[in-house]
Amino acid sequence: MYYFDQAATSLRKPPAVAEAVYHALSSETLGNPSRGGHDASLQATRIIYETREVIQKLFRAQDYHVVFTKNATEAINIALKNLFTEKDHLITTVMEHNSVLRPLYELEEQGIKLDFVAYDNESGQLLYHQFAELLTEQTKAIVVTCASNVTGSAPNLKWISDFCKEHQLKLIVDGASAAGIIDIDLDDLEIDIFCFTGHKSLYGPQGTGGMCIKKGIQIKPTITGGSGFATFSKTHPTDLPESLEAGTMNVHGLAGLQAGATYVLDRGISNLHQEIAALTMYFHEYIHRFNGIRTYGDPTLLNTGIVALNIGDYDSTEISSLLDARYDILTRAGSHCAPLMHRQLGTVDQGIVRFSFSLFHTITDIKYAIDALAQLVKELVPS
């Protein structure tokens, strides 16, 4: 099997991740964190504390609270639905995933005004001048992805961060597609809230993720209940990170996330990005020559290891199915939960075949995929 769907979830993990989860489950040493003073409870609490430290180090987030959720979607919902009022105005982009768009549309129904910055198909860049054009006195924040999950294109977060600082706007970033593959320095970028997931390029288990919240920002909890302290209070604790972590946490999953994030730290994100970028460029350089293949985005720019393509006018699901059935190549086809990006690219009906690469791919894997596409093009596209 040739798995080229890293942007959906990492299939192959570092061995240390499975070992960490297995040990957490089998060692019979982990109780309920913050729910007792005995060794089993303390050991579970220690896992959570150490995982927070690794995440802080990974994203250089010393001035942030690290809150754990089950994925980036949950983190984004918590952030967006508890910070703004009906009089506020938010700016976002057409690159966003439905994990951002749907909560924003719900806010729009409640009276919040919403505007979108467009994307230039030729340059593979956002139209940055539109941020200033859309700015109003009611603008409170910019909400932006760290990288498109369709094309892999990464916005210039430094530019957007400086713009937010100049105009005193909050900056909320969906980092699901970039965490672990693009180097993120939160203390330098001054991002207010950075949401991440553990199961992609952090190589952690599914059901893990979280958010880094700049100290000083208060977010009202969506879920209240048990916290392990302040038992006799009628109200839920307000101190971060515990205020946003009601109930028993996924300690076993977080043990795996800690192992995955530690692996990324030890290898170095810049090194990993260079390795994946080299494979991405090799793949793109060859398939770009094939008559009938159309690619989207520009992988020569900052990219998360994605090449998005179509063959002729064939439906993307048909091409993806052929790759699977004939060559055992697994890709993602369709609309990728990013409707505005597909409208921008003109692929609403056709969809897009997405190849996405991980640090575990080899040049042999890439060549095999290139050969498979070459055979399909020869068969499907007239000379």
C-alpha angles and dihedrals in degrees: 000000000000109000114200099163101096091134089065096045138326108258097185115053133187108269090242090068095060090041091053094050092045092049091048090053100038104036093074089218103108121088130165112311117242091001100103147005097242125107096258092055093043092050091053090049089051092055090055093046093049092048090053089053092051092050091048090052094045094054095030089239105153091141092054140084113232112218121186123222133164093261144338092274092062091046092051092049092050091050099044099042097050107042109056141061131216092262094058129105123215130193121209136155141250089245094074128122120232087255085074101028099053096052088046092051089052089053089048089056088055092056105271113136116234132195133180132219111218130230127231110229095203099050096032089228137118115252094250095186088069092069090069092041092055096045116116136171088261095053109122105167150001117229114197142160120243089222137356112258088209103053103009090237113153122211120227098264092181091058092046091046092052090048091052092048092050093051097035094244129151116244119214116184131196101214098173096113096040108039108113096012104056118049109246121193105185096180090056097041094045092218110175098210126012117188121199142174127218103212101069123054094347084067093221129137122285112261094048130106141103150175137268109220120194111242111259095038114111121203121189110234119251093201124040132186137087117023105160093248141052088043096167095050115105090212129065117254114268100204118107136269095016094051090068097041103068115167133016113330129225095257095164091052092046089054086059092045090052090053093048095047090046090053090052091047093050093049092044122240093238090054092048091048092052091051094049093042090055092054091045093051093046090053094045094046092057102039091044088068094058116106109241099023117115120191130199128216126011116272090190086075124066103307138167097227099279131136113187117196150156132204113226112301094322117132110258092232090057092053092045091049092051091050090052098044098043105029106020088240114149117207136155119253135181130040101330094217090284106108099166092051091053091050089051092050094042094240102117094119100031100039121200135273107228124202112190125182136211135197089261094064119102132207087252089060091050093050091050091054091047091052091049092052091046090056093048092049091050090052100040107033120067114237 
